[in-house]
Amino acid sequence: MAKINLKSVVWKEGKYYIAQCLNVDVSSFGRTKKEALDNLDEALELYFEDVKLSGLPKVERPEIVRLSLKHA
């Protein structure tokens, strides 16, 4: 079994924590950070059952950037 190093971000949204993988479009949630990350880990295991690792994008030094937009 190959080891995969992935980067994820966690934030609180209402009463839940959201955990999102930055390398692939997979996310999950839970009532605590740990639960959200555990659920993300399970979702990623299922995701990688059917996906080849050769095209996995590498995420380096992600940062939070504030964007503003005008909305009519």
TIMIRO-926443 format. One record per residue (C-alpha): z negated, y negated, x negated; residue number from 0. Coordinates in Angstrom, 1 decimal. Layout:
BEGIN
      pz      py      px  resi
       Z       Y       X   NUM
...
//
This chain:
BEGIN
      pz      py      px  resi
     0.0     0.0     0.0     0
     1.0    -3.4    -1.4     1
    -1.4    -6.4    -1.5     2
     0.0    -9.5     0.1     3
    -1.6   -13.0    -0.6     4
    -1.2   -15.2     2.4     5
    -2.4   -18.7     3.2     6
    -3.8   -19.6     6.6     7
    -5.3   -22.6     8.3     8
    -8.1   -22.7    10.9     9
    -9.1   -25.4    13.3    10
   -11.1   -25.9    16.5    11
    -9.3   -26.5    19.7    12
   -11.6   -26.9    22.7    13
   -14.0   -24.0    22.6    14
   -11.8   -21.8    20.5    15
   -10.9   -21.6    16.8    16
    -7.2   -21.2    16.0    17
    -6.1   -19.3    12.8    18
    -2.5   -19.6    11.8    19
    -0.7   -18.0     8.8    20
     1.4   -20.5     6.9    21
     3.7   -17.9     5.4    22
     4.9   -16.4     8.6    23
     4.8   -17.6    12.3    24
     1.7   -15.6    13.3    25
    -1.5   -17.0    14.8    26
    -4.5   -15.9    16.7    27
    -7.8   -17.3    18.1    28
   -11.4   -16.5    18.6    29
   -14.8   -18.1    19.6    30
   -15.8   -18.4    15.9    31
   -13.9   -18.9    12.7    32
   -14.7   -15.4    11.6    33
   -13.4   -13.9    14.9    34
   -10.2   -16.0    14.7    35
    -9.6   -14.9    11.1    36
   -10.4   -11.3    11.9    37
    -7.9   -11.4    14.9    38
    -5.3   -13.1    12.6    39
    -5.8   -10.3    10.1    40
    -5.1    -7.7    12.8    41
    -2.1    -9.6    14.1    42
    -0.7    -9.8    10.6    43
    -1.1    -6.1    10.0    44
     0.9    -5.4    13.2    45
     3.5    -8.0    12.2    46
     4.0    -6.5     8.7    47
     4.5    -3.0    10.1    48
     8.0    -4.0    11.1    49
     8.9    -6.7     8.5    50
    10.1    -6.3     4.9    51
     8.1    -8.3     2.3    52
    11.1    -9.3     0.2    53
    11.8   -12.5     2.2    54
     8.2   -13.7     2.4    55
     8.1   -17.4     1.7    56
     5.5   -18.6    -0.9    57
     3.3   -21.4     0.3    58
     1.9   -23.6    -2.5    59
    -0.8   -26.3    -2.2    60
    -0.5   -27.0     1.6    61
    -2.0   -30.3     2.7    62
    -2.8   -31.9     6.0    63
    -0.6   -34.9     6.6    64
    -0.9   -37.3     9.5    65
     2.2   -38.2    11.4    66
     2.7   -40.8    14.1    67
     5.4   -40.9    16.7    68
     6.3   -43.1    19.6    69
     6.3   -41.5    23.0    70
     7.8   -43.1    26.0    71
//
